Amino acid sequence: MVSNSLPEWKYFSKRDIGVTCVAFSGGQPREGVDKGPEFVLKANLIQQLEAMDYNVILTDNKIHDYKEFFPESDQPIGIIKRPRTVGTVNKILTNQVYNHVKEGRLALQIGGDHSMAIGTISGISKGIKERLGRDIKVIWVDAHADINTPETTESGNLHGMPVSFLTGLVKETIEGLEWITPCLKPENLVYIGLRDVDKDEKKILKQYNIKAFSMHEVDKYGIGRVMDMVVEYLSQDEDGQSPIHLSFDIDALDPSVAGSTGTPVRGGLTFREGHFICEALYTTGRLVGLDMVEVNPAIGNQCEDTVTVGCSLIRATFGEALL
């Protein structure tokens, strides 16, 4: 593997990656996404990162399914499904990720469904705020906006709502989720790859002036120009060097590239477009964390390909280069 050695990490002096494997599917109804971390590790991701000269620290040296912490009963609250389970897992995950960040490690989280971003971004935000006194910026790569609120959701699945909790759009108190402290300003968020956005989500994006590059913009400008605009937008603070977290849902890619995922949508990112996003972020030196989510080995006949692509995207984010 060829590692790009040009940029220096701006916020880390060591090549340590704290990896948390989140074998959790409670934010959505389809079985199998909890097996994503197992398949990714079996594909030798840790060894691949070590070959890139990283020191990899696996949280508790195991894959976490958190089942020992599940509540005995978790009836819906209104339309919201499994709120106590999702809340419990994410509260634990927040502390797991925070512990890596406060030790000066890059944070890699492997899922698992995208409801886990409540915990990953909460933990990274807390750790970076304590270490550096700075807010994080987030690039959310996804076919879906995941910014429904309890009032707008049609499904009640929490993997479609993490951004609304993180940005403080949820005003009501929901049992199990009441601990969440908003930690992401809407102006510090950028979407890439959107193409299946609910009507009310579109209204939210417009109301809060959230920056979003749908597949229309990717087609119009090309991924290189899109990434230039993304980085420029996320560089408007005083020194233009705010730390960035990447939350990457594998369904951002076209199903022909990564079909083993729960909510595939045609017309997505190509293999190279997905990788270019990761490569471009690496070259900024500003990365502090990465989520790789929604790989579902139980769906379709592209499991091995989807897992391989997920591993490749992770390596690209941490500096693997073509030349």
Salt bridges, closest charged atoms under 4 A:
ASP16 OD2 - LYS14 NZ 3.61
GLU38 OE2 - LYS42 NZ 2.84
ASP60 OD2 - HIS64 NE2 3.03
ASP74 OD1 - ARG84 NH1 2.64
ASP135 OD1 - LYS129 NZ 2.82
ASP135 OD2 - LYS185 NZ 3.18
ASP142 OD2 - HIS114 ND1 3.13
ASP142 OD1 - HIS144 ND1 3.37
ASP146 OD2 - HIS114 ND1 3.18
GLU175 OE2 - ARG84 NE 3.37
ASP196 OD2 - HIS144 NE2 3.33
ASP200 OD1 - LYS203 NZ 3.88
ASP237 OD2 - ARG134 NH2 2.88
ASP237 OD1 - LYS137 NZ 3.97
ASP239 OD1 - ARG134 NH2 2.74
ASP249 OD2 - HIS114 ND1 3.52
ASP251 OD2 - HIS144 ND1 3.15
GLU279 OE1 - ARG272 NH2 2.93
ASP291 OD2 - HIS245 NE2 2.92
GLU294 OE2 - HIS159 ND1 3.17
GLU320 OE2 - ARG315 NE 2.97
